Amino acid sequence: MLKAKKLIALLILTGLIMGGSLLVCETVYNDEEMADIRLGYPVAFLSLNMQRYTPLEFPQCFRVGSPWEDPMQLLWPAFLLDVAVVFGGLLASAMAIKHKFGR
């Protein structure tokens, strides 16, 4: 098993990966989709309402904006699942590397 410092490092890396996934552009094809844009990878865990915008044409690309101007909702079950998936993948990778190289 990995030591506590390495597990904490993996948890921090999980947070960075999940935070970075919110910067990925999500394509919207009509006005109705702007009311509930789902962000986050591999499991979408943030719902964003961008209806304050009136695009001249579609499709449009949106990412996280201002939390004071654009209503957001954290989807807790999806968030916890995303943490589990990302952390589990990192942990499995770290264990495989440790097994292969013996560190």
Salt bridges, closest charged atoms under 4 A:
ASP36 OD1 - ARG38 NE 2.98
GLU69 OE1 - ARG52 NH2 3.05
ASP70 OD1 - ARG52 NE 2.31
